[in-house]
Amino acid sequence: MALTKLIQWLLALAAFTGVWATLVANASQPQNYLHKHELFVLALPVILIGLFGIYAVTVVLYRVFTFNNCEEAAEELNKQIAEARKDLASKGFTFSKTKL
């Protein structure tokens, strides 16, 4: 059985949730105060969501800043459009006067 990315992410999320729930159950034992590691365990989902947000913003900004124009590809596409228009015109199709 091939695992899709969705199934892989769901399995990882289920594993994390199981471990986290176990740690929270152990951290919620009656005590006078919570230790630092117990507070970290309780805040872990919020921390991970924040880190994921930082990662997502960083990836998006990196890809925006490193986006390249492909002049050769644009010229090739325009040539293909012109050929398609010529072919369609030879078959009786009429085009409006607007340019793309």
N, C-alpha and C positions, 0 to 999 in steps of 0.2 A: 504494500500500500504506500503510495507516494504521499508524503506530507506536504500540503500546500503551506504557504507562508501564514495564512490565517490560522490553520490548525497548529502550526509551530508556536505562533504568538499566544494562542489560547492555552496551549499546554504550559508554556512558560508562565503565563499569568496565573494559571491554576496552581502551579507549583509554588510560585511566590506567595499567593494568597494563603495556601495551606501552611507554609512556614511562618508567615507573618501572623496568622491567626493563632498558631501554637505559641509564638512568642508573646503575643498580647495576652493570651490566657494565662501564661506564666507570670507576666508582669502585673496582672490585675489581682494578684493574691493580696489579701488584707495586710497592709503594712502601714507604718506611720508616714513614710515618704517614698518617693520613687527614685531609684538610682539613675545616673546619667544615661546608662545604656538602655534602661527601660523607657525613658523619655524619647530616646532616639528611635527605639522600635515603634513607639506609638506615632511618631512623626514621620516615619519612613515613607508611607505612601505620598504624603504631601511633598517631601523632599524629592522623591523620584519624579513626580509630576512636574515639579519646578525644573529639575535637571533636563527632563525630556523637552520642556518648552524652550529652554536655553539652546539645546541641541537643534531643535527644529528651526528656530530663528536663525541660528548660525548657518545651517545648511542652506536655507532659503537665501539669505544675504550673500553667501559665498557664490551660489549659483547665479544670482542676479549680477553680481560684480564681475564674474568671469564669463558671462554670456558673450559669445562671438557672433558677429554677422558673417554669413557665408555668401559672399558676393558671387562666387562661381555657381553655387547652387541656385541663387536667385536668377542669374542669367539663364541657366539651363531650364528652370521652371518657366520663365517667360517665353523661351523658345518653344517649349512643349505646349504652352497655352496658345501661342501663335499657330503652331502646326494643327492643333485640335480645332481652332477657329476656322482655319483654311479648309480642313477636312469637312467640318460641319457645313460650312458655306457651300462647298461643292455638292453637298447632299440636299441643299435647299433651305437650310436653317438661316434665319435672319437674326442679327444681333442688334441690340439697342446701341445708341451712340455713347453711352456712359463708359468710361474707362475705369479699370480696376487699379 
